[in-house]
């Protein structure tokens, strides 16, 4: 089944698309208010897509069924990963990108981003996409399947800029895990803008402002 998607535009004839993936247990509407705070007037009209993850049993939460891009098998986010789930969601998000291209939006004008699990999916997709995207945004998340990224990344993705931001007091995805992800990307030659803030597993106004500045640059 295709993903359910909330779609919004800041004006007619959008010149860019921003696909934003929510975190574990949230839904497509979760980031609509935050997207509304992004000042992208200088870019022109922007189309926002807010896909909803499928509802699946999540192991770390006792098998409770909730929206999730992939299963969380334990507190250690790296040692045991739901590779099948990650790849299934990758395919579904790639379908959203393909649909945007069919509507006339070139890959070079498409940004993929997300929060927590959504961040992991943005990195999963953005580094493997066959064409350079306008950018990849990762908020309060980490690089999934890190050991396989070098072999699986597309050569084209090297030109895709990355924005990573994290809370210094995050007790869900430790700051050290996010910083290791940043280091891994930089070691692979990606251009990464890193930001951290005095917050927990959340989003703050300063972060939204910095993200808007970055988006204005990559979509100029």
Legacy VTK file of the C-alpha trace (Angstrom):
# vtk DataFile Version 3.0
C-alpha trace
ASCII
DATASET POLYDATA
POINTS 220 float
0.000 0.000 0.000
1.332 3.479 -0.807
2.023 5.779 2.110
-0.688 8.141 3.250
0.593 11.687 2.754
-0.466 15.127 3.931
0.389 17.666 1.239
0.667 21.436 1.598
1.964 24.223 -0.635
3.028 27.760 0.184
1.855 28.925 -3.240
1.003 27.893 -6.778
3.569 26.269 -9.073
6.028 25.131 -6.373
9.732 25.327 -7.229
10.894 22.838 -4.576
9.587 19.899 -2.543
10.432 19.069 1.066
9.501 15.536 2.179
9.469 15.306 6.004
9.304 11.983 7.892
7.983 11.953 11.467
9.402 10.063 14.444
8.315 6.847 16.165
4.685 6.865 17.283
3.857 10.195 15.630
2.006 10.790 12.349
2.131 12.830 9.178
0.650 15.884 10.861
3.382 16.030 13.496
5.691 18.375 11.598
3.101 20.521 9.811
3.301 23.332 12.432
7.112 23.312 12.301
7.149 23.481 8.504
4.830 26.480 8.738
7.514 28.288 10.766
10.177 27.913 8.065
10.735 31.236 6.304
11.323 30.151 2.713
9.758 33.150 0.966
12.990 33.916 -0.883
12.962 30.422 -2.395
9.488 30.737 -3.879
6.498 28.422 -3.450
7.397 25.136 -1.751
5.459 21.873 -1.666
5.624 19.977 1.640
4.883 16.263 1.867
4.269 14.688 5.272
4.029 10.904 4.836
2.696 8.667 7.604
4.632 5.553 8.561
2.781 2.220 8.597
1.545 0.871 11.918
3.682 -2.082 13.014
4.516 -3.907 16.283
7.549 -2.259 17.919
9.707 -4.672 19.888
11.221 -2.178 22.335
7.690 -1.112 23.305
6.549 -4.640 24.084
5.215 -5.298 20.610
2.725 -2.431 20.832
1.433 -1.503 17.377
2.237 2.094 16.436
3.390 4.201 13.483
7.013 3.286 12.779
9.273 3.371 9.759
10.998 0.223 11.061
11.117 -1.887 14.207
13.310 -0.875 17.160
14.769 -4.122 18.461
16.525 -2.741 21.550
17.962 0.295 23.291
21.202 -0.043 21.319
20.107 1.499 18.030
23.132 0.252 16.107
23.951 -3.269 17.274
20.634 -4.811 16.138
18.804 -3.048 13.321
15.621 -3.935 11.455
17.263 -3.991 8.034
14.181 -5.373 6.277
11.994 -2.640 7.733
14.486 0.079 6.825
14.668 -1.147 3.244
10.888 -1.439 2.910
10.410 2.163 4.061
13.250 3.252 1.786
11.334 1.806 -1.169
8.140 3.601 -0.134
9.883 6.970 0.265
11.664 6.492 -3.054
8.193 6.094 -4.580
7.265 9.535 -3.212
10.365 11.023 -4.838
9.541 9.291 -8.123
6.036 10.699 -7.988
7.401 14.211 -7.437
9.647 13.787 -10.466
6.642 12.639 -12.511
4.946 15.908 -11.517
7.871 17.843 -12.969
9.981 18.420 -9.857
13.631 17.554 -10.581
15.607 15.609 -7.975
17.876 18.641 -7.559
14.896 20.551 -6.093
13.782 17.845 -3.652
14.840 17.787 0.025
14.262 14.737 2.219
14.297 15.140 5.967
12.981 13.790 9.205
13.045 13.606 12.975
14.456 10.647 14.960
13.353 7.553 12.991
12.455 9.970 10.205
16.037 11.279 10.278
17.318 7.729 9.849
15.036 7.279 6.840
16.107 10.585 5.276
19.755 9.510 5.483
18.915 5.998 4.291
17.197 7.374 1.193
19.249 10.478 0.489
22.631 8.739 0.462
21.399 5.967 -1.844
19.301 7.965 -4.298
20.560 7.652 -7.867
20.594 11.434 -8.430
21.800 14.298 -6.246
18.948 15.672 -4.153
18.775 19.311 -3.079
19.542 18.253 0.485
19.102 15.809 3.349
17.890 16.998 6.767
18.391 14.880 9.886
16.968 16.077 13.213
17.624 14.173 16.459
18.500 10.948 14.688
21.360 8.829 13.434
22.814 7.073 10.379
21.221 3.624 9.943
23.106 0.640 8.517
26.245 2.725 8.952
28.616 -0.135 8.148
26.918 -0.643 4.777
26.700 3.011 3.774
30.072 3.193 2.030
29.239 0.264 -0.258
25.607 1.203 -0.867
25.710 4.994 -1.255
25.317 6.330 -4.763
28.175 8.265 -6.332
25.657 10.982 -7.214
24.745 11.543 -3.559
28.213 12.939 -2.883
26.913 16.258 -4.200
23.944 16.307 -1.787
24.450 18.633 1.206
23.405 17.397 4.663
22.005 19.294 7.679
22.220 17.468 11.026
20.922 18.877 14.313
20.634 17.313 17.761
19.830 18.059 21.386
22.739 17.929 23.798
20.446 16.378 26.449
18.759 13.813 24.174
18.042 10.648 26.187
16.431 8.774 23.272
19.142 9.042 20.608
22.365 9.861 22.488
24.317 12.873 21.287
27.397 10.654 20.843
25.508 8.468 18.337
24.500 11.521 16.296
28.017 12.950 16.372
29.420 9.592 15.243
26.968 9.684 12.325
28.150 13.178 11.416
31.785 12.057 11.586
31.034 9.039 9.388
29.398 11.199 6.722
32.224 13.702 6.735
34.740 10.862 6.455
32.878 9.743 3.320
33.267 13.237 1.880
29.780 14.649 2.425
29.305 18.333 3.169
27.581 18.363 6.571
26.321 21.335 8.557
26.182 20.245 12.207
24.187 22.027 14.922
23.465 21.087 18.535
21.249 22.762 21.101
20.564 22.675 24.865
17.420 20.539 24.518
16.258 16.936 24.863
14.696 14.792 22.104
12.845 17.720 20.630
12.919 20.686 18.260
13.651 24.275 19.298
13.038 27.684 17.643
16.753 28.328 17.077
17.011 25.006 15.263
14.076 25.896 13.002
15.738 29.215 12.181
19.060 27.549 11.362
17.283 24.959 9.216
15.459 27.692 7.305
18.752 29.476 6.658
20.284 26.256 5.336
17.248 25.506 3.136
17.373 28.988 1.655
20.996 28.369 0.677
20.578 24.903 -0.852
17.382 25.920 -2.670
18.621 29.339 -3.827
LINES 1 221
220 0 1 2 3 4 5 6 7 8 9 10 11 12 13 14 15 16 17 18 19 20 21 22 23 24 25 26 27 28 29 30 31 32 33 34 35 36 37 38 39 40 41 42 43 44 45 46 47 48 49 50 51 52 53 54 55 56 57 58 59 60 61 62 63 64 65 66 67 68 69 70 71 72 73 74 75 76 77 78 79 80 81 82 83 84 85 86 87 88 89 90 91 92 93 94 95 96 97 98 99 100 101 102 103 104 105 106 107 108 109 110 111 112 113 114 115 116 117 118 119 120 121 122 123 124 125 126 127 128 129 130 131 132 133 134 135 136 137 138 139 140 141 142 143 144 145 146 147 148 149 150 151 152 153 154 155 156 157 158 159 160 161 162 163 164 165 166 167 168 169 170 171 172 173 174 175 176 177 178 179 180 181 182 183 184 185 186 187 188 189 190 191 192 193 194 195 196 197 198 199 200 201 202 203 204 205 206 207 208 209 210 211 212 213 214 215 216 217 218 219
